[in-house]
Amino acid sequence: MPGVEAVVCAIGKVMLQEQTGVARAPEPSTAAGPAVRPLTPAEFNTAMVHLYRGEVGRANTWRVRLDGTTNWAVLTTGATLSFAFSSDKNTHVMILINSLLIMFFLYIEARRYRFYDLWRSRVRLMETEFFAEMLTPGRLEGVDDWRQLLADDLLQPQFSVSLWKALGRRLRRNYIWIFAVLLVSWVVKIVIHPYTTRSLAELFERMRVGPFPPWLVLLTGVVFNSFLIILAVTTSSHWIGENPTRQENRERMAGGQSQQ
């Protein structure tokens, strides 16, 4: 009978595979994975709370790093000025070198500030959109698209502040006072050491640094401080406080995403 012959053939193939040690390849599974179901309101609120706590932790971490570079700048300046004025034989060059070092600290802090601003913007978005909506339901308008803003920023993070603006913000916030102290200290140093100057010509000659003539040192100082002034002035119009409003934060995040 054809049916019996087919069964016998199948049994024979199985026995042959067992004898030769050849395993039968498993058939690929055609079952599809479980479909992603939408979150319930309770699950969504729980997820947002955990996300908020994580972003706050990130923002605090980078905020502490900002304080670290500022502390380096203050300690370095204090040590340099203490040594420079401890003896009339100590050169004023160390104050000029310290100014370059403080500029390097400013650059490091501006880079860190961009990361801090990234996490802070997300935290502020959740505060002004999610939590404010929960506290005052029905009083906020146009809150439907904030989830898309947050999702886009999570998928493709973009800095909402440029390096130039970050430099200007940190300069106006902290470093402008450090540079001012260094400038005044340098002028006082060349005036009183090794003795008080008696003429402008003598004061001008004291600006000499090794083989570099006084006019070159003075010109370098003027260019350096002019750059700081231009940096502070050109970025002042873009300043947004530590707690931007809901609309300001939306514009900043949307502006960062439009640069992609």
RODO-2510 file (C-alpha; in nm, 4 decimals, decimal comma):
residues 260
     n   res          X          Y          Z
     1     m     0,0000     0,0000     0,0000
     2     p     0,1355     0,3425    -0,0867
     3     g     0,0575     0,4850     0,2581
     4     v     0,2373     0,2047     0,4394
     5     e     0,5365     0,2354     0,2093
     6     a     0,5643     0,6081     0,2857
     7     v     0,5566     0,5456     0,6607
     8     v     0,8193     0,2726     0,6332
     9     c     1,0444     0,5016     0,4284
    10     a     1,0145     0,7794     0,6883
    11     i     1,0965     0,5400     0,9737
    12     g     1,3947     0,4114     0,7795
    13     k     1,5325     0,7624     0,7303
    14     v     1,5016     0,8382     1,1007
    15     m     1,6816     0,5182     1,1956
    16     l     1,9554     0,5947     0,9432
    17     q     2,0081     0,9405     1,0928
    18     e     2,0309     0,7988     1,4444
    19     q     2,2869     0,5403     1,3344
    20     t     2,5092     0,7875     1,1497
    21     g     2,4806     1,0541     1,4227
    22     v     2,3367     1,3160     1,1898
    23     a     2,0924     1,5380     1,3762
    24     r     1,7893     1,6689     1,2061
    25     a     1,8030     2,0442     1,1606
    26     p     1,5249     2,2220     1,3503
    27     e     1,2740     2,4012     1,1408
    28     p     1,2832     2,7804     1,1688
    29     s     1,0189     2,9224     1,3923
    30     t     0,7627     3,1265     1,2136
    31     a     0,5963     3,2567     1,5280
    32     a     0,6147     3,6347     1,5508
    33     g     0,7223     3,8088     1,8689
    34     p     0,4688     3,9678     2,0998
    35     a     0,3356     4,2983     1,9807
    36     v     0,4326     4,6035     2,1865
    37     r     0,1255     4,7131     2,3720
    38     p     0,0650     5,0776     2,4643
    39     l     0,1534     5,1834     2,8172
    40     t    -0,1166     5,2467     3,0690
    41     p    -0,1234     5,5892     3,2357
    42     a     0,0201     5,4410     3,5561
    43     e     0,3065     5,2736     3,3683
    44     f     0,3807     5,5916     3,1735
    45     n     0,3935     5,8014     3,4908
    46     t     0,6257     5,5511     3,6577
    47     a     0,8587     5,5472     3,3573
    48     m     0,8678     5,9280     3,3465
    49     v     0,9492     5,9501     3,7174
    50     h     1,2429     5,7110     3,6770
    51     l     1,3633     5,8987     3,3687
    52     y     1,3401     6,2266     3,5578
    53     r     1,5446     6,0906     3,8469
    54     g     1,8106     5,9624     3,6072
    55     e     1,8389     6,2939     3,4212
    56     v     1,8599     6,4859     3,7498
    57     g     2,1473     6,2609     3,8541
    58     r     2,3295     6,3261     3,5283
    59     a     2,2782     6,7014     3,5550
    60     n     2,4065     6,7046     3,9135
    61     t     2,7155     6,5068     3,8127
    62     w     2,8109     6,7551     3,5427
    63     r     2,7250     7,0459     3,7710
    64     v     2,9818     6,9194     4,0215
    65     r     3,2360     6,8949     3,7396
    66     l     3,1760     7,2606     3,6590
    67     d     3,2606     7,3525     4,0167
    68     g     3,5782     7,1444     3,9901
    69     t     3,7335     7,3482     3,7079
    70     t     3,6359     7,6737     3,8779
    71     n     3,8091     7,5564     4,1946
    72     w     4,1212     7,4721     3,9941
    73     a     4,1249     7,8233     3,8489
    74     v     4,0825     7,9914     4,1876
    75     l     4,3473     7,7804     4,3596
    76     t     4,5960     7,8249     4,0744
    77     t     4,5442     8,2008     4,0737
    78     g     4,5825     8,2253     4,4488
    79     a     4,9042     8,0214     4,4493
    80     t     5,0503     8,2189     4,1588
    81     l     4,9797     8,5597     4,3117
    82     s     5,1083     8,4516     4,6518
    83     f     5,4387     8,3448     4,4995
    84     a     5,4642     8,6467     4,2673
    85     f     5,4249     8,9010     4,5490
    86     s     5,6286     8,7061     4,8069
    87     s     5,9518     8,8589     4,6784
    88     d     6,0431     9,1569     4,4632
    89     k     6,2801     8,9305     4,2692
    90     n     6,0028     8,7056     4,1418
    91     t     5,9140     8,7845     3,7828
    92     h     5,5756     8,9004     3,6629
    93     v     5,5840     8,6457     3,3807
    94     m     5,4176     8,3848     3,6002
    95     i     5,1047     8,6007     3,6145
    96     l     5,0904     8,6094     3,2347
    97     i     5,1402     8,2340     3,2131
    98     n     4,8700     8,1822     3,4733
    99     s     4,6294     8,3824     3,2564
   100     l     4,6839     8,1332     2,9734
   101     l     4,6263     7,8469     3,2159
   102     i     4,2996     8,0031     3,3332
   103     m     4,1948     8,0354     2,9701
   104     f     4,2519     7,6613     2,9301
   105     f     4,0381     7,5958     3,2381
   106     l     3,7665     7,8140     3,0853
   107     y     3,7720     7,6020     2,7708
   108     i     3,7411     7,2795     2,9719
   109     e     3,4541     7,4214     3,1748
   110     a     3,2713     7,5391     2,8616
   111     r     3,2857     7,1862     2,7194
   112     r     3,1498     7,0462     3,0453
   113     y     2,8798     7,3113     3,0516
   114     r     2,7458     7,1889     2,7167
   115     f     2,6884     6,8418     2,8611
   116     y     2,5371     6,9878     3,1763
   117     d     2,3028     7,2005     2,9663
   118     l     2,1955     6,8930     2,7687
   119     w     2,0761     6,7067     3,0781
   120     r     1,9371     7,0212     3,2390
   121     s     1,7220     7,0941     2,9340
   122     r     1,5595     6,7517     2,9573
   123     v     1,4964     6,7953     3,3289
   124     r     1,3438     7,1365     3,2732
   125     l     1,1243     7,0024     2,9905
   126     m     0,9793     6,7322     3,2149
   127     e     0,9261     6,9821     3,4964
   128     t     0,7436     7,2388     3,2848
   129     e     0,5456     6,9939     3,0719
   130     f     0,4891     6,6671     3,2589
   131     f     0,4815     6,7645     3,6254
   132     a     0,3244     7,1055     3,5685
   133     e     0,0487     6,9396     3,3666
   134     m    -0,0160     6,6947     3,6517
   135     l    -0,0364     6,9742     3,9083
   136     t    -0,2573     7,2017     3,6993
   137     p    -0,4505     6,9802     3,4540
   138     g    -0,6293     7,1656     3,1790
   139     r    -0,4488     7,4952     3,2405
   140     l    -0,1565     7,4414     3,0027
   141     e    -0,1980     7,4793     2,6296
   142     g     0,0001     7,3233     2,3496
   143     v     0,1540     7,0422     2,5562
   144     d     0,0886     6,7641     2,3078
   145     d     0,4226     6,7856     2,1264
   146     w     0,6562     6,7834     2,4276
   147     r     0,6810     6,4048     2,4155
   148     q     0,8105     6,4259     2,0608
   149     l     1,0698     6,6845     2,1649
   150     l     1,1906     6,4608     2,4451
   151     a     1,1892     6,1486     2,2272
   152     d     1,3905     6,3202     1,9517
   153     d     1,6435     6,4425     2,2059
   154     l     1,6794     6,0927     2,3525
   155     l     1,7214     5,9291     2,0123
   156     q     1,9589     6,1901     1,8695
   157     p     2,1069     6,4062     2,1475
   158     q     2,2089     6,7511     2,0290
   159     f     2,3770     7,0311     2,2223
   160     s     2,1429     7,3286     2,2487
   161     v     2,4296     7,5708     2,3116
   162     s     2,7398     7,6205     2,0976
   163     l     3,0932     7,6189     2,2340
   164     w     3,1239     7,9939     2,1729
   165     k     2,8100     8,0658     2,3764
   166     a     2,9220     7,8275     2,6487
   167     l     3,2553     8,0087     2,6729
   168     g     3,0757     8,3408     2,7054
   169     r     2,8391     8,2142     2,9740
   170     r     3,1119     8,0686     3,1929
   171     l     3,3254     8,3785     3,1397
   172     r     3,0514     8,6121     3,2584
   173     r     2,9518     8,3765     3,5371
   174     n     3,2908     8,3204     3,7025
   175     y     3,6041     8,3742     3,5010
   176     i     3,5707     8,7433     3,4232
   177     w     3,6471     8,8188     3,7896
   178     i     3,9521     8,5925     3,7879
   179     f     4,0902     8,7580     3,4740
   180     a     4,0239     9,1010     3,6274
   181     v     4,2201     9,0074     3,9401
   182     l     4,5084     8,8805     3,7275
   183     l     4,5167     9,1983     3,5186
   184     v     4,5180     9,4280     3,8220
   185     s     4,7775     9,2112     3,9958
   186     w     5,0070     9,2204     3,6922
   187     v     4,9901     9,6006     3,6756
   188     v     5,0582     9,6300     4,0494
   189     k     5,3475     9,3846     4,0219
   190     i     5,5353     9,5795     3,7543
   191     v     5,4648     9,9082     3,9351
   192     i     5,5948     9,8203     4,2822
   193     h     5,8611     9,5540     4,2135
   194     p     6,1530     9,5674     4,2461
   195     y     6,0777     9,9267     4,3528
   196     t     5,8129    10,1830     4,2732
   197     t     5,8447    10,3218     3,9237
   198     r     5,9259    10,6886     3,8760
   199     s     5,8223    10,7345     3,5119
   200     l     5,6085    10,5822     3,2411
   201     a     5,9176    10,4961     3,0399
   202     e     6,0498    10,2874     3,3269
   203     l     5,7104    10,1209     3,3683
   204     f     5,7017    10,0413     2,9981
   205     e     6,0483     9,8889     3,0108
   206     r     5,9475     9,6603     3,2962
   207     m     5,6970     9,4903     3,0666
   208     r     5,9838     9,3235     2,8840
   209     v     5,9800     8,9443     2,8975
   210     g     6,3203     8,7996     2,8134
   211     p     6,3891     8,8582     2,4425
   212     f     6,0394     8,9905     2,3773
   213     p     6,0200     9,3724     2,3638
   214     p     5,7790     9,5640     2,5892
   215     w     5,5559     9,6717     2,3006
   216     l     5,4957     9,3091     2,1988
   217     v     5,4023     9,2091     2,5538
   218     l     5,1677     9,5073     2,5830
   219     l     5,0106     9,4344     2,2440
   220     t     4,9563     9,0702     2,3361
   221     g     4,7864     9,1738     2,6596
   222     v     4,5598     9,4183     2,4786
   223     v     4,4594     9,1572     2,2192
   224     f     4,3979     8,8929     2,4869
   225     n     4,1767     9,1131     2,7038
   226     s     3,9963     9,2530     2,3984
   227     f     3,9104     8,8974     2,2995
   228     l     3,7621     8,8365     2,6447
   229     i     3,5525     9,1533     2,6220
   230     i     3,4255     9,0633     2,2743
   231     l     3,3420     8,7122     2,3932
   232     a     3,1443     8,8424     2,6902
   233     v     2,9563     9,1067     2,4904
   234     t     2,8678     8,9006     2,1824
   235     t     2,7175     8,6178     2,3877
   236     s     2,5267     8,8290     2,6394
   237     s     2,2157     8,8527     2,4177
   238     h     2,1869     8,4721     2,4123
   239     w     2,1886     8,4350     2,7869
   240     i     1,9150     8,2259     2,9456
   241     g     1,9103     8,1846     3,3222
   242     e     1,9524     7,8650     3,5178
   243     n     1,5737     7,8150     3,5181
   244     p     1,4428     7,8946     3,1685
   245     t     1,0717     7,9343     3,1147
   246     r     0,8654     7,6683     2,9425
   247     q     0,8744     7,8464     2,6088
   248     e     1,2470     7,9277     2,6314
   249     n     1,3317     7,5660     2,7035
   250     r     1,1156     7,4452     2,4140
   251     e     1,2889     7,6858     2,1743
   252     r     1,6341     7,5820     2,2927
   253     m     1,5658     7,2100     2,2505
   254     a     1,3932     7,2594     1,9160
   255     g     1,6838     7,4773     1,8041
   256     g     1,9355     7,2080     1,8969
   257     q     1,7431     6,9438     1,7028
   258     s     1,7134     7,1662     1,3958
   259     q     2,0957     7,1696     1,3692
   260     q     2,1031     6,7984     1,2843
***
